[in-house]
Amino acid sequence: MSMNTQQTPMDDPEAVKNVQRLERFLDESPRSNYTFDSERDSDESTVCRRVSDGGLSCVKLRLNSKQMFEQMQKFGYFCALPLDPSRTELECKKF
């Protein structure tokens, strides 16, 4: 019987801080659409949203893409790949 030794975000104090940073970032503009991306096998992800001047507001977090996806779902966002196959980020919208 194998044991899963991978930590979940709530097992790791650093991940908890990053989840809290994500929540604060989302709370600043809860109805915005968000994108997030990370390099393959990276333990960091960048989440962004468009701001009123057309630019981006982003935050880099020490959460891997799986953790980021799970947290976005917990905060009430639906995330999916864009229709354009050349783009690799996930797009997230509040549901």
Contacts in CASP RR format, 6 or more apart in sequence:
PFRMAT RR
TARGET T0000
AUTHOR 0000-0000-0000
METHOD contacts of the structure
MODEL  1
MSMNTQQTPMDDPEAVKNVQRLERFLDESPRSNYTFDSERDSDESTVCRR
VSDGGLSCVKLRLNSKQMFEQMQKFGYFCALPLDPSRTELECKKF
7 15 0 8 1.000
8 15 0 8 1.000
8 67 0 8 1.000
9 15 0 8 1.000
9 16 0 8 1.000
9 18 0 8 1.000
9 19 0 8 1.000
9 63 0 8 1.000
9 67 0 8 1.000
9 70 0 8 1.000
9 71 0 8 1.000
10 16 0 8 1.000
10 19 0 8 1.000
14 62 0 8 1.000
15 62 0 8 1.000
15 63 0 8 1.000
15 67 0 8 1.000
18 61 0 8 1.000
18 62 0 8 1.000
18 63 0 8 1.000
19 63 0 8 1.000
19 71 0 8 1.000
21 59 0 8 1.000
21 61 0 8 1.000
22 47 0 8 1.000
22 59 0 8 1.000
22 61 0 8 1.000
22 63 0 8 1.000
22 68 0 8 1.000
22 71 0 8 1.000
22 75 0 8 1.000
23 75 0 8 1.000
25 47 0 8 1.000
25 59 0 8 1.000
26 34 0 8 1.000
26 75 0 8 1.000
26 77 0 8 1.000
29 49 0 8 1.000
30 94 0 8 1.000
31 94 0 8 1.000
32 49 0 8 1.000
32 50 0 8 1.000
33 49 0 8 1.000
33 50 0 8 1.000
33 91 0 8 1.000
33 92 0 8 1.000
33 93 0 8 1.000
34 47 0 8 1.000
34 48 0 8 1.000
34 49 0 8 1.000
34 72 0 8 1.000
34 77 0 8 1.000
34 91 0 8 1.000
34 92 0 8 1.000
34 93 0 8 1.000
35 47 0 8 1.000
35 48 0 8 1.000
35 49 0 8 1.000
35 89 0 8 1.000
35 90 0 8 1.000
35 91 0 8 1.000
35 92 0 8 1.000
36 45 0 8 1.000
36 46 0 8 1.000
36 47 0 8 1.000
36 48 0 8 1.000
36 65 0 8 1.000
36 68 0 8 1.000
36 72 0 8 1.000
36 79 0 8 1.000
36 89 0 8 1.000
36 90 0 8 1.000
36 92 0 8 1.000
37 45 0 8 1.000
37 46 0 8 1.000
37 65 0 8 1.000
37 88 0 8 1.000
37 89 0 8 1.000
37 90 0 8 1.000
38 44 0 8 1.000
38 45 0 8 1.000
38 46 0 8 1.000
38 64 0 8 1.000
38 65 0 8 1.000
38 68 0 8 1.000
42 64 0 8 1.000
42 65 0 8 1.000
43 62 0 8 1.000
43 63 0 8 1.000
43 64 0 8 1.000
44 60 0 8 1.000
44 61 0 8 1.000
44 62 0 8 1.000
44 63 0 8 1.000
44 64 0 8 1.000
45 60 0 8 1.000
45 61 0 8 1.000
45 63 0 8 1.000
45 64 0 8 1.000
45 65 0 8 1.000
45 67 0 8 1.000
45 68 0 8 1.000
46 58 0 8 1.000
46 59 0 8 1.000
46 60 0 8 1.000
46 61 0 8 1.000
47 58 0 8 1.000
47 59 0 8 1.000
47 61 0 8 1.000
47 68 0 8 1.000
48 56 0 8 1.000
48 57 0 8 1.000
48 58 0 8 1.000
48 59 0 8 1.000
49 56 0 8 1.000
49 57 0 8 1.000
49 58 0 8 1.000
50 56 0 8 1.000
50 57 0 8 1.000
51 57 0 8 1.000
61 68 0 8 1.000
63 71 0 8 1.000
65 90 0 8 1.000
69 79 0 8 1.000
69 90 0 8 1.000
72 79 0 8 1.000
72 90 0 8 1.000
72 92 0 8 1.000
73 79 0 8 1.000
76 94 0 8 1.000
76 95 0 8 1.000
77 92 0 8 1.000
77 93 0 8 1.000
77 94 0 8 1.000
77 95 0 8 1.000
78 92 0 8 1.000
78 93 0 8 1.000
78 94 0 8 1.000
78 95 0 8 1.000
79 90 0 8 1.000
79 91 0 8 1.000
79 92 0 8 1.000
80 90 0 8 1.000
80 91 0 8 1.000
81 87 0 8 1.000
81 88 0 8 1.000
81 90 0 8 1.000
81 91 0 8 1.000
82 89 0 8 1.000
82 91 0 8 1.000
END
